[in-house]
Amino acid sequence: MTKGAKVLVIAAVDQKAAAVIVNEAAKQHVPVIAYDRLIRNSPLDYYVSFDSVSVGKAEASWMVDHTKEGARLVIINGSPTDDNAHLVNQGIHSVLDPLFQSKTRTRVDEEWTPGWDPTKAQSEMEQILTKANNGVNGVVSANDGMAGGIVAALKAQGMAGTVKTTGQDASLEGIQNVLMGTQGVTVFKDFRLQAPAAAEIAADVLKGQKPTNINATVNNGQVDVQSVMLQVVPIDQDNVKQLVTNGWIQSQFGGTDKVVAGLPDNARKYL
């Protein structure tokens, strides 16, 4: 700001520290755009992200659609210090809580995973399986990385593919697990759309205009923040080819050959 910055775009790793920056920027009349993670309890101007509540809803809805009445479910959340993890959790519970209350689904256990660490998620799942005597039908995992750890725990018990699992990010591991059937769904967030959306807001602000791409407001505990919430898409074996046609697999992984390398023929067929 001392060098004359007229707009700040902040990808907040530490939300408390970022709020200090927003407060200082407000004093100097410099608008702030929060990128990917909401900056809470501050006079934030704009926010660009994917609707993490919708991610949780998509994961839980897929799980409901692919399990039977009475299914015993586990929830493995992301980092307790990450705002996005809490929003995903909110979406998951908005779908599953009514079913837990009506007893059409049973909540076996729920864990929070520091750092979204796949190794910790695997350990959590191993402990849950031991405690539940393997009585689990589905695991709502908040992202693909943790799902990989969870699948490893299930494989050790001969349960991978039988127990339904979820994730998000359309990562290489996540897509491969979807193709093999060890992970049921990955919620796709096309982050190629995110930077242009933030840049469009910044350009309008610099022109003295109101941003034209705002499609939501999100309360950060202090103000209603003008926001761009980008869409999420659940990807399973039925529609995984979308990631080929929209260029995601080519741009991120170098093509389908890289994704299916080493996979059995019955997995390759979905791409």
N, C-alpha and C positions, 0 to 999 in steps of 0.2 A: 504493500500500500504506500510505503514511503517512496517507492520508485514510480508511483503513479498508476498502479493497477486500478481499473474501474469496475471489475467484476472478479470475484473469487469463485473457483470451482473446487470443492473440498471432498475428497474421498476419505471419510472419517474412519481411522483405525481406532482412535481413542475418542469416544463421543464427548466426554467431559472436557478434554483439552480442546476439541473442535468448537464446543459451545463458547469457550473463552474467545476464540478467534472470531466467531460470529458476532459476539457482543462488541468487540473492538471494531469490527468492520462497520457495524451499525452506527457507532459513534462518528465514523468518518463517511457515512452515507455511501458505503460500498456494498452493493448487493452480493449475497452469497448463494450459490447453488450447491446443495448437498448432492453428491454423486454416489449412487448405489445404496449408501446407508444414511438413514435419517439422523440429523443432529438435533437432539432433544433439548427442551427447556432453554430456548434461545430465540431471538427475533429473526429466525431464518426466513429468507425470501422465497427460495425455490428448491424443489426436490425432484430428482430424476431417478427412477428405479423401476424394478419389476414389483408387481403386487405380491409380496411375500405371503400375505394372508391367502391369496388365490392359489399359491403354490401348495400350501398346506391343505386347502380344500380339495385341490386336484388329487393330491396323494391319497387323502383319506377316502375320497369318493371312488377312486379306482379300487382301493382296497375293499370297500363295501360291495362294489359291483362284482368283485372276483372272489368273494368268500361267501360261505353259506351262513344262514341264521344260526346263532350260537357259537360262531367262530371266536377263538381266543386270540386276542391281538396284543401286541407289544408296540410301544411308541419309543423311538430313540431320537431324541432331540439334539440339536446342535449346541454350540457353546452358550452357556448361561449368560455370558457377558456380551453377546452379540444381539443387537436389536432385531436383526433379520430372523434369528433363530426363534425369538419370542413371537414374532409375527407369523412365522410358519406354524408354530405350535398353536397359536390362536385359531388359524384356519383348520388345522387337524381336529381340534376339540370342537369347533363349531359343527362339524359333520358327525363326529363319533360320540360326543357326550349324550345326545338324545338316544342313541342306540345302546350305549352303556346303561343309561337310566331305564330303558325299556327291556333291558336284558336280551336284546336280539344280537348283541355282540358283548363279549366279556373282555374287560381290560385286565390283562395278566400283570403287566408291569410297565413302568415308564422311567426313563433315565435321561439326564442331560449330560452331554459329552464335551468336556473342556477342549477348546481348540478344534472342534469338529474332527477329532483325531480318529482315523479308521482303526488303529490298534486298540484304542480305548473302547471304541464301539464294539469291536470283536470281543474284548474282555467282558464288557457289560452283557453282551448277548450270551456268552458262555455261562456266566453266572445265572442269568435268567433261566436258561435252559436247564441248568442243574436244579435250581430252586423249583421250577415248574415241572420237573421230570419230563422234559421235552414236550409238554402240553401246550404247543403254540401253533397256530394256523396262519398267522400273518404278522409281519413286522413293518410298521410305518416308520421308515427311516427318512430323516429330513434331507439327506443329500446322497449322491452317488458314492462319495468316498467312504462314508460310514457304512453304506449298503455293502460295499466290498468287504469290509471287516465282518459284517453280520453274515454275509454269504459264506465266508470262510468258517465261521463258527457253526453254521448250519451244515456245511459240507462234512465237517468232522463228525457230525451225528447222522450223516446220510439223509439229511432233510432238505438240502438245497434243491430248489425247483418245485418241491412239494409245498413248502411254506412260502406264501406270497410275500414279496418285498417291494418297497418303493424307494425312490430317490429323486434328486433334481440335478440339473446342470448339463445333461446330455454330454457327459464326459466320455472319453474313450472307453474307460473301464465300464461305465454305466451302460453305454450302447452295447458293448460286447456282452455284458451280462444279460441285457434285454434279449439280444439275439439268441443267447444260449438258454434263456428261460429261467436263469437263476435269480434274475431281478425282473419284476413284472413291468415296472414303468419308471421312466425318468422324465421329470418335468423340464421341458426345454425353455430356456430363457435366451433369446437371441441378442446377446450383448453387443452385436454389431450395430444395433439400433440405438444403443444407449449414448454413446459419445456424440453422434449427430444431434440427438435430442437436446443434450446439454448445450452444445454449440449453438443451436438455433435459439435457445433462450438467451444465451449470452449476446448473440448478435442483435437480437431485438432490443435488449436492454441498452446496449451501446448506442443504438439508434434513437433511444428515447421512446421506444414503442413498448406497448404491452405484448408479452410473448403470445403468439397465436396457437401454440401447440399444447397449452395447458388443458388437461382433461380430467383433473381431480383436485381435491384438497385433502391434505393429511394433517391432523393435529399433532404437534410435537410436544404438547404439554404446556405450551405458552401461546402459540399462535396457530391459526389454520394456514398451512403452507401451500401455496400454489404449486401443483405437482404435475409431472408427466408420469403416469403409470403405464408401463409397457406390458403387453399381453404375454401370458405363459401358455404353453401347449403340452399336455400330457402325451408322451411318446411311448408306445408299446409295440409289440410285434405287428399289430394290425396296421400301424401307420408310420413305422420307422423309416420307410422310403422317403418320407417328407424331408428328412435330413440330407438325402441325396439331391432331391430336386431343388431345394432352396440353397444348395451350395455349402451347407454347414460342414458336412463331412470332408469335402474337398478343401475348404479354407482352413479348417482346424487340424485335420489329420492327414491331409495329402491324398485323399481318395479312398474308395471302398476297399481296395486291395490291402491298404494298411490296417483297416478296421477288421477285416475278416481273416487276416493272416493268422494261421494256427488254429482257427475255429473249425469244428466239424461241419460237414456238408449240410446237416439239418439246421444249423445256425446260419450258414451263409445264404440260404434260400430267401431269407426275409429282406435282404438287400438286393 
